[in-house]
Structure formats: C-alpha cells, structure tokens
Amino acid sequence: MADPTSSQAIVQAVETVATPIRDTIFEYLKRHSGYLFSYKGKIKKLQEEVEELCQKRNRIQAKVDSAENSAQVIYDEVLSWLNQVQAAEKEVDDFLANERKENKQCFKCTCPNLIWRHRLGKGAEERKVIVANLKEKGGKLELAEVAQPARFPTEMLETSSEDYMNFQSRDLTISKILEALKNSNVKMIFVHGPGGVGKTRMVKEVTKQINKGELFEQVVEATISQEPNVKDIQDQLAAQLNLKFDKDDPISREGQLYNRLKGTKKMVLVIMDDVWKKEDMDGIGIPFTDCKILITSRYKDLCEKKSDQKDFSIEVLKDTEAWELFKKTAEDISVDVSKAKEVCKECGGLPLVILVVGAALKRKKAHDWNSALNKLKNADLLKIPRMDSKIYTSLKLSYDYLKDEEKSLFLLFCLFSEDAEVSIDDLVRYSVALRLLSSVETFDQARDSVLALVEYLKSSNLLLNGKNEYYAKMHDIVRDIAICIAREKESQDSSRWPENQQFLVKHNIQQWPEKGTRESSSAISLRSSNVIIELPNDFCCPEIHTLILELGMSELPQGFLLR
C-alpha cells in the first residue's frame, strides 16, 4: 500500500515542474494568437509609434540644422540616433509594403491566410519595440544640446607662424609659457617686448602646441591694437565661439560673451594680442577669473604684478640667432661675410627688421648693401614716435626697392583697419578704379596681377598670410610705416602713383579732422568707434580720389561731396 505522504509529495513535485511549463505554453499561445487575431491593431499601433518617432526626428533634425548653420559640431550620439531612425523608418516601410503584396487568402478559396496574418502581427510587434526604444532615446535628446562649439581651426591660428624658426632662447621661453598655461594657479600670462621682436609669432607657436592636446575647452584670440574697437574685438571672439549676439547694444553683447566664456566644462584660453592700454580690455566681456588669459604688449608696465600672474619678457635675438635668420632670409649673400654681418648687427636683433632687410637685399649688388648699411647707421630717430628707428629705416629701405605697382599696392593696405584681413577682390577693385595696374584689360587679368603683387610683398615680408589664399594682412608696425610713407608727397599731381600720393588715415577718431590737415590729401580713410561724427560744412579736398568713411552713419548728407 502506497504511503499517502509520499504520494502527496510526488503530486506537489509534478505540479512544481508542470506549472511553469503550463504558464509558458499559455503565454506562448496567447502571444502568438495575438499575432494572429490582433494583427490589424498591432499594425495600427506600429504606424502610430512611427508617426510619433518621425515628429521627434523632425524636431531634433531642426536643432541639428540650426547648429550646423552656426558651424557647430554635432554630437556623435545625435548623428547615430538620426541614422538609426532613418534605418528603422525604411525597415517599417519595406515590411509593410512587402506584406501588402501577399494574398490574404488561400489560393482559390475563401479561408483566411493564417500564416500571413501571424507573420504580419509578429513582425509589427517586433518593429514596434525597436521604434519605441528609439522614441524613448529621442525624448532625452530633445531635452539636451545636440552640438558643441567647434574648436577654432588650428590651421587658422598657424597662418603667421609658418616661417617660424626655432631658437634656443625662444624655445626656453615657449616651454615656460606652456608650463604656466598648465598651472591651475596661474590665471594670467603677460608677454611683453619691443615692437617687431616677435611676440605674436611666438604666441602663435605656443597656440599651435596647445592645440595638439586637450588642455583647454577652446583657444580664442583677438587683436586689440593701437586703435581698439570693442565691437570688433567681441566679433572676433564670437566668431571663434560660434556665438550669435541676440542684441546689438553694448551691455547685452558684453553679458552674452561673458556667459559664453564662463559656461564651459573646461577653461577657455583667451589670447589678447597687441594690447596698448589696460583699459582697452574693459567692456569686452572677458571673465578674467574664469578664463586663462594670455596678453601680449609692447609695454612692460601694462599689467600690475599679481600672485596668479606670470610675466615673460621677449628679448631681441642673440647675435648668433640673428645671423642664422638673416642668412636664411637673404639666401645667397653677394658680399663678403663681414659686410653682411655688419648689416645684420644694425638690425638690432629684431626679427621683423632682419626679415625685411634680408629679403630686400636678396640677390642685390655690393653698392646696395653699402647703401643699406649707411641708412641703417643713420636712422632718423624722430620719424615715428615710440618706434625703434631701425624698424622705420629697414622698412623704408625695403619699400624703396619695390617697383611702382608693388609700392602702390603696399600703400593701399594702410587705408584698411589695423590688422584687417583684406580680400584680394577688394584690392582688385581699388587697383582697377585707381588705375594702378598696367597692361590689364579684364577683371581676371587684374586679379592675377594683384595676386602676383601680393605674393611678392609677402616674400619681401611686407605682408602676412590671411585666413586663406584669398586674403592678406599687414603687420601693425609695417602699417604704421606705410601710413608715414603715404604722408610724404613729392609733387602736386595726385593722379600719379605712388610717389605723388598723400594719405590721411585716422581710425578710432572722436571728431572730424581739423581744417588744414586734410585739404591736400589724395586719399582719406576715417573710422570711428561707437561715435557718430558730425561732418563739416566746408569739406574741400580738390585732389582726393579715395574717401573711406565709417563714422556711425548710414549715408552721407546730400551734397556733401559737392561742398
């Protein structure tokens, strides 16, 4: 006779095993019967999910398009999601299109095609799960940023340092600057030295090395110059930060820039190049306590020494370094070495002077070298206040060796703003209008001629590369000297270029130039910063052929040029 207790245990054991199997079978049959009998509802639900996903995709795509128009970099996660959505939409469309083609009934009979219904319901359910997951992820992306500001292109920062020569004295300073940039306790780095010593080129070399790593969220730079324009400086920084100002009033612009520079995960390095006065940095919108600041200036006493500040003095080149640079620039020296070294010594170790003089004397004869040496030794100390006389004499020497068309184009540059990126097309328009070019009949011929002239001036170290091959710029010291040269008029015939020109160039002015300072000018370039200048009633410049005015007004008063 069987033990009741043992029989009960067997029954419980069987139930323990059978119940999960039964439940699994029931769930299986329920799920698959749902595919079979609810296939229409599942298809409708899939279509609704896809429609909602498409709406999310459109909203996110609009954000992506807006970010791309601002030259921002789209996050990989967002691009991957958009690609997955596109693939899912295509998969659903293909699935539904293929299933519609199949016959819903058995061949030549009226019974339903159960296999087709099951497959359709099952496929719709599987695809609905995929679409729902994408929809959930898209909801999170909608609430987040889809892009980040683009890193300022390294090649643009390197433009002016392509001919940079490594010198032991410079390399040591660069290493120390890089150490200071990595030091979290240092907030400001102040690089100072005389004009033409190579501060800007050195800082660009530092920037080039910084961009190889991930030390900063971004590196942005602005040129302040002798004639600072706050709005222009803000625009320089905003362009690199992909920032669009909502309003144009000074307070809003300053606040927006301040918040943009401050609101980053990692610190931003802000380079303020060629600062002349401490107050020139006010009102821009630089959060000095939340950014790393690198300043270059000619003036040692510009910044008061602080505990979180590192100062670096850039000295002139050592004799051996100056000679190496001079030899490289002058190439095949046609005079004895002692004479060439004497000329090099007169350049005072200033890289700008060495580059200009070396290029000017390239392939020149002995009498040219003797003349250059004599001019450098007898430099006019009063030519330009606060400028090393060697700089003026060397640049004037190089200018004197230019041909007329080269001189004319060189002088044209001083009509533009300091540190301006001047387009080749603008130079062509001016050159054609002023009849500076000979033997040209078409715009294309004029453009080719201007390009050739610009390249020659670059090879003479009188111009610098611009942001690309269609732009060029002029060193601020070279521009100062070009303006000085353009003030010197040799005769009264202003139609002759370049010797008979007299330019009046004043930027960041507060009022119209006084009477007696403009009447003999053949070209006038006047610009004001945030000030509307009142025009005179007695404008009279009988020899003028070029007038450039940026004085805060939309148009000239009627009859102004006829007065």
C-alpha positions as CSV (number, residue, x, y, z in Angstrom):
1,M,0.0,0.0,0.0
2,A,1.5,3.4,-1.0
3,D,2.4,5.8,1.6
4,P,-0.1,8.9,1.4
5,T,2.7,11.3,2.4
6,S,4.9,10.0,-0.4
7,S,2.1,10.3,-3.0
8,Q,1.3,13.8,-1.9
9,A,5.0,14.8,-2.3
10,I,5.1,13.3,-5.8
11,V,2.0,15.3,-6.8
12,Q,3.5,18.5,-5.5
13,A,6.7,17.8,-7.3
14,V,4.9,17.2,-10.6
15,E,2.9,20.4,-10.1
16,T,6.0,22.4,-9.3
17,V,7.5,21.3,-12.7
18,A,4.3,21.4,-14.7
19,T,3.0,24.8,-13.6
20,P,5.9,26.9,-15.2
21,I,5.7,24.8,-18.3
22,R,1.9,25.3,-18.5
23,D,2.3,29.0,-17.9
24,T,5.0,29.3,-20.5
25,I,2.9,27.4,-23.0
26,F,-0.1,29.6,-22.2
27,E,1.9,32.8,-22.6
28,Y,3.3,31.4,-25.9
29,L,-0.2,30.6,-27.2
30,K,-1.6,33.9,-26.0
31,R,1.2,35.9,-27.7
32,H,1.1,34.0,-30.9
33,S,-2.7,34.0,-31.0
34,G,-2.5,37.8,-30.5
35,Y,-0.2,38.0,-33.6
36,L,-2.9,36.0,-35.5
37,F,-6.1,37.6,-34.4
38,S,-4.9,41.2,-33.5
39,Y,-2.6,41.8,-36.4
40,K,-4.5,44.8,-37.6
41,G,-4.3,46.5,-34.2
42,K,-0.6,45.8,-34.0
43,I,0.0,47.3,-37.4
44,K,-2.0,50.4,-36.4
45,K,0.0,50.7,-33.2
46,L,3.2,50.4,-35.1
47,Q,2.2,53.1,-37.6
48,E,1.3,55.4,-34.7
49,E,4.6,54.8,-33.0
50,V,6.4,55.5,-36.3
51,E,4.5,58.7,-36.7
52,E,5.5,60.0,-33.3
53,L,9.1,59.0,-33.9
54,C,9.1,60.9,-37.2
55,Q,7.8,64.0,-35.3
56,K,10.7,63.7,-32.8
57,R,13.1,63.2,-35.6
58,N,12.0,66.3,-37.3
59,R,12.3,68.4,-34.2
60,I,15.8,67.1,-33.5
61,Q,16.8,67.5,-37.1
62,A,15.8,71.1,-37.0
63,K,18.1,71.7,-34.0
64,V,20.9,69.9,-35.9
65,D,20.4,72.1,-38.9
66,S,20.5,75.2,-36.8
67,A,23.7,74.1,-35.1
68,E,25.3,73.2,-38.4
69,N,24.4,76.7,-39.8
70,S,26.3,78.1,-36.8
71,A,29.3,75.9,-37.7
72,Q,28.9,73.8,-34.5
73,V,30.0,70.2,-34.2
74,I,27.1,67.7,-33.9
75,Y,27.5,65.1,-31.1
76,D,28.1,61.6,-32.4
77,E,25.3,60.2,-30.2
78,V,22.8,62.5,-32.1
79,L,24.1,61.6,-35.5
80,S,23.9,57.9,-34.6
81,W,20.3,58.2,-33.4
82,L,19.3,60.0,-36.6
83,N,20.9,57.2,-38.7
84,Q,19.1,54.6,-36.6
85,V,15.8,56.3,-37.0
86,Q,16.3,56.6,-40.8
87,A,17.1,52.8,-40.9
88,A,14.1,52.0,-38.7
89,E,11.7,54.0,-40.9
90,K,12.9,52.3,-44.0
91,E,12.6,48.9,-42.4
92,V,9.0,49.5,-41.4
93,D,8.1,50.9,-44.8
94,D,9.6,47.9,-46.6
95,F,8.0,45.5,-44.2
96,L,4.5,46.9,-44.7
97,A,4.9,47.2,-48.5
98,N,6.1,43.6,-48.9
99,E,3.3,42.2,-46.7
100,R,0.6,44.1,-48.7
101,K,1.7,42.3,-51.8
102,E,0.9,38.9,-50.4
103,N,-2.5,37.4,-50.8
104,K,-4.6,37.4,-47.7
105,Q,-6.5,34.2,-48.6
106,C,-5.6,30.7,-49.6
107,F,-5.3,30.2,-53.3
108,K,-8.7,29.7,-54.9
109,C,-10.5,29.5,-51.6
110,T,-12.1,31.8,-49.1
111,C,-10.4,30.8,-45.9
112,P,-8.1,33.3,-44.3
113,N,-4.3,33.1,-44.7
114,L,-3.5,32.4,-41.1
115,I,0.3,32.1,-41.7
116,W,0.3,35.6,-43.4
117,R,-1.7,37.1,-40.5
118,H,0.6,35.6,-37.9
119,R,3.8,36.8,-39.6
120,L,2.3,40.3,-40.1
121,G,1.3,40.6,-36.4
122,K,4.6,39.2,-35.2
123,G,6.7,41.5,-37.4
124,A,4.7,44.5,-36.4
125,E,5.2,43.8,-32.7
126,E,8.9,43.3,-33.0
127,R,9.4,46.5,-35.0
128,K,7.2,48.4,-32.6
129,V,9.6,47.6,-29.7
130,I,12.5,48.9,-31.8
131,V,10.6,52.1,-32.7
132,A,9.5,52.6,-29.0
133,N,13.1,52.4,-27.8
134,L,14.3,54.9,-30.4
135,K,11.4,57.2,-29.4
136,E,12.4,57.0,-25.7
137,K,16.0,57.9,-26.5
138,G,14.9,60.7,-28.8
139,G,12.9,62.2,-25.9
140,K,16.1,62.5,-23.9
141,L,18.0,64.0,-26.9
142,E,15.3,66.6,-27.3
143,L,16.0,68.0,-23.9
144,A,19.7,68.1,-24.3
145,E,22.2,70.1,-26.5
146,V,22.7,68.4,-29.9
147,A,26.1,70.1,-30.7
148,Q,29.1,71.7,-29.3
149,P,31.1,74.8,-30.4
150,A,33.8,73.8,-33.0
151,R,37.4,74.0,-31.9
152,F,38.9,77.0,-33.6
153,P,40.8,75.6,-36.7
154,T,44.4,75.1,-35.9
155,E,45.4,76.0,-39.4
156,M,44.0,79.5,-39.0
157,L,46.0,80.0,-35.8
158,E,49.2,78.8,-37.5
159,T,49.0,81.1,-40.6
160,S,51.5,83.6,-39.5
161,S,53.9,81.2,-37.9
162,E,54.6,79.0,-40.9
163,D,58.2,80.5,-41.2
164,Y,58.8,80.3,-37.5
165,M,62.4,79.5,-36.7
166,N,63.3,77.6,-33.6
167,F,65.9,79.4,-31.5
168,Q,67.2,78.2,-28.1
169,S,66.3,81.5,-26.4
170,R,62.8,81.3,-27.8
171,D,62.3,77.6,-27.1
172,L,63.1,78.1,-23.4
173,T,60.5,80.9,-23.2
174,I,57.9,78.9,-25.0
175,S,58.5,76.0,-22.6
176,K,58.0,78.3,-19.6
177,I,54.8,79.7,-21.1
178,L,53.4,76.2,-21.7
179,E,54.2,75.3,-18.1
180,A,52.4,78.4,-16.9
181,L,49.4,77.5,-19.1
182,K,49.2,74.1,-17.4
183,N,49.5,75.5,-13.9
184,S,46.0,75.8,-12.5
185,N,47.2,78.5,-10.0
186,V,48.2,80.9,-12.9
187,K,45.2,82.9,-14.3
188,M,47.1,85.4,-16.4
189,I,50.2,85.3,-18.6
190,F,51.7,88.5,-19.7
191,V,54.2,88.5,-22.6
192,H,55.9,91.8,-23.3
193,G,58.7,93.1,-25.5
194,P,59.5,95.8,-28.1
195,G,57.6,96.1,-31.4
196,G,59.0,93.8,-34.0
197,V,60.6,91.4,-31.5
198,G,58.2,88.5,-32.5
199,K,55.7,88.3,-29.6
200,T,52.7,87.5,-31.8
201,R,54.6,84.8,-33.8
202,M,55.8,83.2,-30.5
203,V,52.3,83.2,-29.0
204,K,51.0,81.6,-32.2
205,E,53.7,78.9,-31.9
206,V,52.5,78.3,-28.3
207,T,48.9,78.1,-29.5
208,K,50.0,75.6,-32.2
209,Q,51.5,73.3,-29.5
210,I,48.5,73.8,-27.2
211,N,46.1,72.6,-29.9
212,K,47.9,69.2,-30.0
213,G,46.5,68.4,-26.6
214,E,43.2,68.8,-24.7
215,L,44.3,71.4,-22.1
216,F,41.5,73.8,-22.8
217,E,37.9,73.7,-23.9
218,Q,38.8,76.1,-26.6
219,V,41.5,78.6,-27.6
220,V,40.3,82.0,-28.9
221,E,42.2,85.1,-29.7
222,A,41.6,88.8,-30.6
223,T,43.9,91.6,-31.7
224,I,43.4,94.7,-29.6
225,S,45.8,97.1,-31.5
226,Q,46.5,100.7,-31.1
227,E,43.0,101.7,-32.2
228,P,40.8,99.2,-30.3
229,N,37.2,98.8,-31.3
230,V,35.2,96.9,-28.6
231,K,32.6,95.7,-31.0
232,D,35.2,94.4,-33.5
233,I,37.0,92.6,-30.7
234,Q,33.8,91.0,-29.5
235,D,33.0,89.9,-33.1
236,Q,36.5,88.3,-33.4
237,L,35.9,86.2,-30.2
238,A,32.2,85.4,-31.0
239,A,33.1,84.1,-34.5
240,Q,35.5,81.6,-32.9
241,L,33.0,80.6,-30.2
242,N,30.2,80.3,-32.8
243,L,28.2,82.8,-30.7
244,K,25.5,84.9,-32.2
245,F,24.6,88.1,-30.4
246,D,20.9,88.4,-29.7
247,K,21.0,92.1,-29.3
248,D,23.4,94.8,-30.6
249,D,23.6,97.1,-27.5
250,P,27.0,97.1,-25.7
251,I,25.7,95.7,-22.3
252,S,23.9,92.7,-23.9
253,R,26.9,91.9,-26.1
254,E,29.2,92.0,-23.1
255,G,26.9,89.9,-21.0
256,Q,26.4,87.3,-23.7
257,L,30.2,86.9,-24.4
258,Y,30.9,86.8,-20.6
259,N,28.4,83.9,-20.1
260,R,29.6,82.0,-23.1
261,L,33.2,82.1,-22.0
262,K,32.3,81.2,-18.4
263,G,29.8,78.5,-19.1
264,T,32.2,75.8,-20.4
265,K,33.1,72.4,-18.9
266,K,36.9,73.1,-19.2
267,M,38.6,76.5,-19.1
268,V,38.9,78.6,-22.2
269,L,42.2,80.3,-23.1
270,V,41.7,83.9,-24.3
271,I,44.6,85.5,-26.1
272,M,44.6,89.3,-26.2
273,D,47.3,90.3,-28.7
274,D,48.9,93.7,-29.0
275,V,47.3,95.5,-26.0
276,W,48.4,99.1,-25.7
277,K,46.4,100.2,-22.6
278,K,44.9,98.2,-19.7
279,E,41.5,99.9,-20.1
280,D,41.4,98.7,-23.7
281,M,40.3,95.3,-22.2
282,D,37.3,96.8,-20.3
283,G,33.8,96.3,-21.6
284,I,34.5,93.3,-23.8
285,G,33.0,90.6,-21.7
286,I,36.1,88.6,-20.5
287,P,35.5,86.7,-17.3
288,F,39.1,87.1,-16.0
289,T,38.6,84.9,-13.0
290,D,37.0,82.0,-15.0
291,C,39.3,82.0,-18.1
292,K,43.0,81.7,-18.6
293,I,44.2,85.0,-20.1
294,L,47.3,85.5,-22.3
295,I,48.2,89.1,-23.1
296,T,50.9,90.5,-25.4
297,S,52.0,94.1,-25.3
298,R,55.0,96.4,-26.0
299,Y,54.7,97.9,-22.6
300,K,56.2,96.2,-19.6
301,D,54.2,98.3,-17.1
302,L,50.8,97.5,-18.7
303,C,49.8,94.9,-16.0
304,E,50.4,95.2,-12.3
305,K,52.1,92.1,-11.0
306,K,49.8,89.7,-9.2
307,S,50.2,86.4,-7.4
308,D,48.3,84.5,-10.0
309,Q,50.2,86.1,-12.9
310,K,53.3,85.1,-14.8
311,D,55.3,87.6,-16.8
312,F,57.6,86.8,-19.7
313,S,59.9,89.3,-21.4
314,I,60.8,88.7,-25.0
315,E,64.2,90.0,-25.8
316,V,65.9,90.6,-29.1
317,L,67.7,87.7,-30.7
318,K,71.2,86.8,-29.7
319,D,73.9,87.6,-32.3
320,T,74.2,84.0,-33.5
321,E,70.4,83.6,-33.8
322,A,70.1,86.9,-35.6
323,W,72.8,85.9,-38.1
324,E,71.1,82.5,-38.8
325,L,67.8,84.2,-39.5
326,F,69.5,86.8,-41.7
327,K,71.3,84.2,-43.7
328,K,68.2,82.2,-44.3
329,T,66.3,85.2,-45.4
330,A,68.9,86.8,-47.6
331,E,69.9,83.4,-49.1
332,D,72.9,83.8,-51.4
333,I,74.8,86.7,-50.0
334,S,76.7,88.6,-52.7
335,V,79.1,90.5,-50.4
336,D,81.8,89.4,-48.0
337,V,80.5,87.9,-44.7
338,S,81.9,90.7,-42.6
339,K,79.9,93.3,-44.5
340,A,76.7,91.1,-44.3
341,K,77.2,90.6,-40.5
342,E,77.6,94.4,-40.1
343,V,74.3,94.9,-41.8
344,C,72.7,92.2,-39.7
345,K,74.1,93.8,-36.5
346,E,72.5,97.1,-37.4
347,C,69.1,95.3,-37.5
348,G,69.3,95.3,-33.7
349,G,68.3,91.6,-33.2
350,L,64.7,92.5,-34.1
351,P,63.2,89.6,-36.2
352,L,60.9,91.9,-38.2
353,V,63.8,94.1,-39.2
354,I,66.0,91.1,-40.0
355,L,63.3,89.6,-42.2
356,V,62.6,92.8,-44.1
357,V,66.2,93.8,-44.6
358,G,67.3,90.3,-45.6
359,A,64.5,90.0,-48.1
360,A,65.3,93.4,-49.5
361,L,68.9,92.7,-50.1
362,K,68.4,89.2,-51.6
363,R,70.4,89.0,-54.8
364,K,71.4,92.7,-54.5
365,K,74.8,94.0,-55.5
366,A,77.6,95.4,-53.3
367,H,76.5,99.1,-53.7
368,D,73.0,98.2,-52.4
369,W,74.5,96.6,-49.3
370,N,76.7,99.6,-48.7
371,S,73.7,101.9,-49.1
372,A,71.6,99.8,-46.8
373,L,74.3,99.8,-44.1
374,N,74.7,103.6,-44.4
375,K,70.9,104.2,-44.0
376,L,70.6,101.8,-41.0
377,K,73.5,103.5,-39.3
378,N,72.0,107.0,-39.8
379,A,68.4,106.1,-38.9
380,D,66.1,109.1,-38.3
381,L,65.2,108.9,-34.6
382,L,62.3,111.2,-34.9
383,K,60.5,109.6,-37.8
384,I,57.8,107.8,-35.8
385,P,57.5,108.4,-32.0
386,R,58.0,105.4,-29.7
387,M,59.2,103.3,-32.6
388,D,62.8,101.9,-32.9
389,S,64.5,103.9,-35.7
390,K,65.9,100.7,-37.1
391,I,62.4,99.5,-37.9
392,Y,61.4,102.5,-39.9
393,T,64.7,102.7,-41.8
394,S,64.7,99.0,-42.6
395,L,61.1,99.0,-43.9
396,K,61.6,102.2,-45.8
397,L,64.7,100.6,-47.4
398,S,62.6,97.6,-48.5
399,Y,59.9,99.9,-49.8
400,D,62.4,101.9,-51.9
401,Y,63.4,98.7,-53.6
402,L,59.9,98.0,-54.8
403,K,58.6,98.7,-58.2
404,D,55.8,101.3,-58.7
405,E,52.9,98.8,-58.8
406,E,54.3,97.0,-55.7
407,K,54.6,100.3,-53.9
408,S,51.1,101.3,-54.8
409,L,49.5,98.1,-53.6
410,F,51.6,98.3,-50.4
411,L,50.3,101.8,-49.7
412,L,46.7,100.7,-50.4
413,F,46.8,98.4,-47.3
414,C,47.2,101.3,-44.9
415,L,43.7,102.6,-45.9
416,F,42.2,99.5,-44.2
417,S,41.8,99.0,-40.5
418,E,44.7,97.8,-38.4
419,D,45.2,94.0,-38.5
420,A,42.4,93.8,-41.1
421,E,42.0,90.7,-43.3
422,V,42.0,92.4,-46.7
423,S,40.4,90.4,-49.5
424,I,42.1,90.0,-52.9
425,D,38.9,91.1,-54.6
426,D,38.8,94.4,-52.7
427,L,42.4,95.0,-53.7
428,V,41.5,94.3,-57.3
429,R,38.5,96.8,-57.2
430,Y,40.7,99.5,-55.7
431,S,43.5,98.8,-58.1
432,V,41.3,98.9,-61.2
433,A,39.4,102.0,-60.1
434,L,42.6,103.9,-59.3
435,R,44.4,102.6,-62.5
436,L,47.3,101.2,-60.6
437,L,47.9,98.3,-62.9
438,S,49.3,98.4,-66.4
439,S,48.5,96.1,-69.3
440,V,45.3,94.7,-67.9
441,E,42.0,94.6,-69.8
442,T,39.8,92.2,-67.9
443,F,38.9,91.6,-64.2
444,D,40.6,88.2,-64.3
445,Q,43.8,89.7,-65.6
446,A,43.7,92.4,-62.9
447,R,43.1,89.7,-60.3
448,D,46.1,87.6,-61.5
449,S,48.2,90.8,-61.4
450,V,47.1,91.6,-57.8
451,L,47.7,88.1,-56.7
452,A,51.2,88.2,-58.1
453,L,51.9,91.5,-56.4
454,V,50.6,90.3,-53.0
455,E,52.8,87.2,-53.2
456,Y,55.8,89.3,-53.9
457,L,55.1,91.6,-51.0
458,K,54.7,88.5,-48.8
459,S,58.1,87.2,-50.0
460,S,59.5,90.6,-49.0
461,N,58.0,90.2,-45.5
462,L,55.9,93.3,-46.0
463,L,52.6,91.4,-46.0
464,L,51.4,88.4,-44.0
465,N,49.2,85.5,-45.0
466,G,45.5,86.0,-44.3
467,K,42.9,83.4,-43.2
468,N,43.2,81.8,-46.6
469,E,44.8,82.3,-50.0
470,Y,42.2,85.0,-50.9
471,Y,43.2,87.3,-48.1
472,A,46.3,89.1,-46.8
473,K,47.1,91.3,-43.9
474,M,49.8,93.8,-42.8
475,H,51.7,93.8,-39.6
476,D,50.7,96.7,-37.4
477,I,54.2,98.2,-37.4
478,V,54.5,97.8,-41.2
479,R,51.2,99.6,-41.5
480,D,52.4,102.5,-39.3
481,I,55.3,103.0,-41.6
482,A,53.2,102.7,-44.7
483,I,51.0,105.5,-43.3
484,C,54.1,107.5,-42.6
485,I,55.4,107.0,-46.1
486,A,51.9,107.8,-47.6
487,R,52.0,111.2,-45.8
488,E,55.1,112.2,-47.8
489,K,54.1,113.9,-51.1
490,E,56.7,114.6,-53.8
491,S,54.6,116.6,-56.2
492,Q,51.2,118.1,-56.8
493,D,50.0,115.6,-59.4
494,S,47.8,113.2,-57.3
495,S,47.0,111.1,-60.4
496,R,50.4,109.7,-60.4
497,W,51.1,106.6,-58.3
498,P,52.8,106.0,-55.9
499,E,55.2,108.9,-55.4
500,N,52.5,111.7,-55.6
501,Q,50.1,110.4,-53.0
502,Q,49.3,111.9,-49.6
503,F,47.1,109.8,-47.4
504,L,45.2,110.9,-44.3
505,V,44.5,107.8,-42.2
506,K,42.8,108.2,-38.8
507,H,40.9,105.4,-37.1
508,N,39.0,105.4,-33.8
509,I,38.5,109.2,-34.1
510,Q,36.3,111.2,-31.8
511,Q,35.8,114.2,-34.2
512,W,36.4,115.3,-37.8
513,P,40.0,116.2,-38.5
514,E,40.8,119.9,-38.1
515,K,40.9,122.3,-41.0
516,G,44.3,122.5,-42.6
517,T,45.1,118.7,-42.0
518,R,43.1,117.2,-44.9
519,E,42.9,119.6,-47.8
520,S,45.9,118.3,-49.7
521,S,45.1,114.6,-49.2
522,S,44.6,112.4,-52.2
523,A,43.1,109.6,-50.1
524,I,41.3,109.8,-46.8
525,S,40.3,106.9,-44.5
526,L,38.4,107.8,-41.3
527,R,36.8,105.4,-38.9
528,S,35.2,106.0,-35.5
529,S,34.3,103.6,-32.7
530,N,30.8,103.8,-31.4
531,V,30.7,107.5,-32.0
532,I,28.7,109.4,-34.7
533,I,30.9,112.0,-36.2
534,E,29.4,115.3,-37.3
535,L,30.6,116.1,-40.8
536,P,31.9,119.6,-41.6
537,N,30.1,122.2,-43.7
538,D,33.3,123.1,-45.6
539,F,34.6,119.8,-46.9
540,C,37.1,120.7,-49.6
541,C,39.8,118.3,-50.9
542,P,40.4,119.1,-54.5
543,E,42.9,116.3,-55.1
544,I,41.0,113.5,-53.4
545,H,40.3,110.3,-55.3
546,T,39.5,107.9,-52.5
547,L,37.3,108.5,-49.5
548,I,36.6,105.8,-46.9
549,L,34.3,106.8,-44.0
550,E,33.0,104.6,-41.2
551,L,31.6,107.1,-38.9
552,G,28.4,105.6,-37.5
553,M,26.1,106.9,-40.2
554,S,24.1,105.0,-42.8
555,E,24.7,107.5,-45.6
556,L,26.4,110.8,-46.4
557,P,24.4,114.0,-46.2
558,Q,23.0,115.2,-49.6
559,G,25.5,117.3,-51.4
560,F,28.4,116.6,-49.0
561,L,30.9,115.8,-51.8
562,L,29.8,118.9,-53.7
563,R,30.6,121.4,-51.0
